[in-house]
């Protein structure tokens, strides 16, 4: 499955994850299916031959996958980068 297919599958199942910053920690919260979604998204990106990156955001693309408590998006970047590394990598 591609990352987009993973997102579509779980969005259709009404799965939601909470991603937020608490103190200095990035916290991902959800029921077992929400955490399964996050794991499958990471695996799909690790194996995606089309792109080295995937992002979803609570207020942008992929917003259907986040709860209202979310205040952080998710950016997954596999190295080596197909173009160049992102700043700070």
N, C-alpha and C positions, 0 to 999 in steps of 0.2 A: 504494500500500500504506500502511496505517496503521502507526504505531510498534508496536502490539501484533502486527500481522500479520508485520512484519519479525522481531520477537523470536521468534514461534512458528515461522516458517520456518527460522530459523537454529538454534533449539534442537532442532528435529526432525532437523537435519543434524549434530547433535552438535558444533557450532561453539562454541569457548570463547575468551574474551579474558581477559587479565590486566590489571587496573588497580591501580596501586599508587603510593604516594608514595615517591620516592627523593630525599633531601635536600629541595630546594624545587621539585621537578619532579613533575608528574602524568605517569605513564608508562602508555601503552597498548601492550601487547605481544600478538602473535599471528601466526599464519600469514596468508597473503594472504586466505584466506576470512574469518578473524576480523576483519581490518581492513576488509574489504568490508562485513561486518555492521555495524561501527561507522559507516562512512560512510553506509550505507543507512538506519541508524537516525536519524542526523542529518538526512538529506534528508527522511525521512518526517515527522519532527517539524517541520521547516521548513514543510512543506506541510499539516500536520494542521489541519483546520478545527474539530475537536471540542474541542481542548485546547491550551493554550499550554505544557504541561509534560509530561515523561515522566521517570520514574526507574526504575532497576534497581539491585539490590544483591547483593553476593556472599553475604549472609546473610539475604536477604529475597526480595521479588518479583523474579523474573528471575535467581535464583541459578544456574539451569541454564546460563546463558550465561557464567559466570565460571570461571576455574581456581581451584584451591586456594591459589595464590600471591596472589590478589587481596585487597587490604585497603581498597579504596575502591569506593564505588558511583558511579553516573553519574546526574547530574541535568541534564537538558536543559531550558532555559527560554527560550522565544521571546518577544521583546518586539515590540510592546507587549503587556503582560500582559492577559489577559481579565478578571482580577479586580483585582489590584494587584501591584506588583513585589515580589519576595522581598527579605528583608533583605539588605543589602549590595550590591544591584544598582545 
